[in-house]
Amino acid sequence: MSVDQPYHHGSLRQVLLASAENTLEREGADGLSLRRLAREAGVSHAAPSKHFRDRRALMDALAESGFHRLTGALAEAVADARPDARARFAALADAYVGFASAHPALLALMYGTKHAPGAPERLTAAGRESMDLTVRIVTEAQEAGDIGPGDPDRIALVAFATFHGIATLAAGDMLDGAPVDEVVRAASDLFWGGLART
């Protein structure tokens, strides 16, 4: 492809992000380079600077995009679940671990970038979306009397930590042969049992 061709009909930003994610999953963050991405996209080495001022901005944008996709996957799973709180919670857990298992390098970049000093507000806001969804599910379950009282933010954080941990172990092949879906189901049942009213 000639470097003089148009920027993929205005979609160069998306092309660069997709290529960056592929590189990230294959080689890790050290493999990310704006010059390399430009070469792979078939554009001039200066073209990516119209969208990302530097490598850090590329990584921020990649993390932000990942958080939006994660929240979308969680929201879709919850919307497709049965309307009872326990089913919605289980769907949320399955969707989180599914996304995390499918995109381990991206997930690591997402959280590492979000918590880096000077992370842009757009990124941190995107990072809060999935947690806000979890808090909303917890709050609605409490209001319906399905689970007991407690700080919904803390409950949501512990839930996230639980399922993020499972996904991390699964990605590192450290579940000692246990199928990841069975571990998620067991954790979800145990977690729910601790929350449910008796």
C-alpha positions in Angstrom: 0.0 0.0 0.0 1.3 3.4 -0.9 2.0 5.9 1.9 0.3 8.5 -0.2 -3.1 6.8 -0.1 -5.9 8.4 2.0 -6.0 7.3 5.7 -8.3 4.4 5.2 -11.3 6.7 4.4 -10.9 8.5 7.7 -10.6 5.4 9.9 -6.8 5.6 10.5 -7.3 6.0 14.3 -9.3 2.8 14.5 -6.8 1.0 12.2 -3.9 2.1 14.4 -5.7 1.0 17.6 -6.6 -2.4 16.2 -3.0 -2.9 15.0 -1.7 -1.7 18.4 -3.9 -4.2 20.2 -2.7 -7.0 18.0 0.9 -6.1 18.7 0.2 -5.8 22.4 -1.3 -9.3 22.6 1.5 -10.8 20.6 4.6 -9.0 21.9 3.5 -6.9 24.9 3.7 -3.1 25.4 7.4 -3.0 24.5 6.4 -3.8 20.9 4.3 -0.7 20.5 5.7 2.0 18.3 4.0 4.7 16.3 6.5 4.4 13.5 5.9 0.6 13.3 2.1 1.0 13.3 2.4 3.6 10.6 4.4 1.2 8.5 1.9 -1.6 9.0 -1.0 0.7 8.2 0.8 1.8 5.0 0.9 5.5 5.9 3.7 8.0 6.4 5.5 7.8 9.7 4.1 11.2 10.7 0.4 10.3 10.0 -0.3 8.7 13.4 0.7 12.0 15.1 -2.6 13.5 13.8 -4.3 11.1 16.3 -1.7 10.3 19.0 0.9 12.9 20.0 3.2 10.2 21.3 3.4 6.5 22.4 1.9 7.4 25.8 -1.2 8.9 24.1 -1.6 5.8 22.0 -1.5 3.6 25.1 -4.0 5.8 26.9 -6.3 5.6 23.9 -5.9 1.9 23.7 -6.7 1.5 27.4 -9.7 3.8 27.1 -11.1 1.9 24.2 -10.6 -1.3 26.1 -12.6 0.0 29.1 -15.5 1.0 26.8 -15.5 -2.4 25.2 -15.4 -4.1 28.6 -18.3 -2.1 29.9 -20.2 -2.8 26.7 -19.6 -6.6 27.1 -20.8 -6.4 30.7 -23.8 -4.4 30.0 -24.8 -6.7 27.1 -24.4 -9.8 29.4 -26.5 -8.2 32.1 -29.2 -7.1 29.7 -29.4 -10.7 28.3 -29.6 -12.4 31.7 -32.7 -13.3 33.6 -34.0 -10.2 35.5 -33.3 -11.6 38.9 -30.3 -10.1 40.8 -28.4 -13.4 41.2 -28.6 -14.2 37.4 -27.5 -10.6 36.6 -24.5 -10.9 39.0 -23.5 -14.3 37.5 -23.7 -12.9 34.0 -21.6 -10.0 35.0 -18.9 -12.3 36.4 -18.9 -14.6 33.4 -18.6 -11.6 31.0 -15.8 -10.0 33.0 -13.7 -13.2 33.2 -14.5 -13.9 29.5 -13.2 -10.5 28.4 -10.2 -10.7 30.7 -9.3 -14.2 29.5 -9.6 -13.2 25.9 -7.6 -10.0 26.2 -5.0 -10.5 29.1 -2.4 -8.1 27.8 -5.0 -5.4 27.0 -6.5 -5.8 30.5 -3.1 -5.4 32.1 -2.5 -2.3 30.0 -6.0 -0.9 30.9 -5.5 -1.1 34.6 -1.8 -0.1 34.6 -2.5 2.9 32.4 -5.6 4.0 34.4 -3.6 4.0 37.6 -0.5 5.6 36.2 0.4 9.1 37.4 -1.2 11.8 35.2 -3.7 9.5 33.6 -6.1 11.6 31.6 -9.6 12.1 32.9 -11.2 10.5 29.8 -9.3 7.3 30.7 -10.1 7.3 34.4 -13.8 8.0 33.6 -13.9 5.1 31.1 -12.3 2.9 33.8 -15.1 3.8 36.2 -17.9 2.8 33.9 -17.7 -1.0 34.5 -17.4 -0.4 38.3 -20.4 1.9 38.2 -22.4 -0.8 36.4 -21.5 -3.3 39.1 -22.4 -0.8 41.9 -25.8 -0.3 40.2 -26.5 -4.0 40.2 -25.5 -4.3 43.8 -27.6 -1.3 44.8 -30.7 -2.6 42.9 -30.3 -6.0 44.5 -30.2 -4.3 48.0 -33.3 -2.2 47.2 -35.2 -5.3 46.1 -34.2 -7.0 49.3 -32.3 -9.8 47.5 -29.0 -9.1 49.4 -28.3 -7.5 52.7 -27.1 -4.0 53.5 -23.5 -2.9 53.1 -21.5 -0.3 51.2 -22.3 -1.1 47.5 -19.0 0.5 46.4 -17.0 -1.9 48.6 -19.1 -4.9 47.6 -18.6 -4.1 43.9 -14.8 -3.6 44.5 -14.5 -7.0 46.2 -16.5 -8.7 43.4 -14.2 -7.1 40.8 -11.1 -8.1 42.7 -12.4 -11.7 43.0 -13.2 -12.2 39.3 -10.1 -10.2 38.1 -8.1 -12.6 40.2 -9.7 -15.6 38.6 -9.1 -14.2 35.1 -5.4 -13.5 36.0 -4.9 -17.1 37.2 -6.6 -18.5 34.2 -4.5 -16.4 31.8 -1.4 -17.7 33.6 -2.6 -21.3 33.4 -2.6 -21.4 37.2 -6.0 -22.9 37.9 -4.5 -26.4 38.3 -6.6 -27.8 35.5 -10.0 -26.5 36.8 -12.2 -25.2 34.0 -12.4 -21.5 34.3 -16.2 -21.4 33.9 -16.6 -23.8 36.9 -14.3 -21.6 39.0 -16.3 -18.5 38.1 -19.5 -20.3 38.9 -18.2 -21.5 42.3 -16.9 -18.0 43.2 -20.1 -16.4 42.1 -22.2 -18.8 44.2 -19.9 -18.3 47.2 -20.0 -14.6 46.8 -23.7 -14.5 46.4 -24.2 -16.7 49.4 -22.3 -14.3 51.6 -24.4 -11.4 50.3 -27.9 -13.0 50.3 -30.4 -12.3 53.1 -31.1 -15.4 55.2 
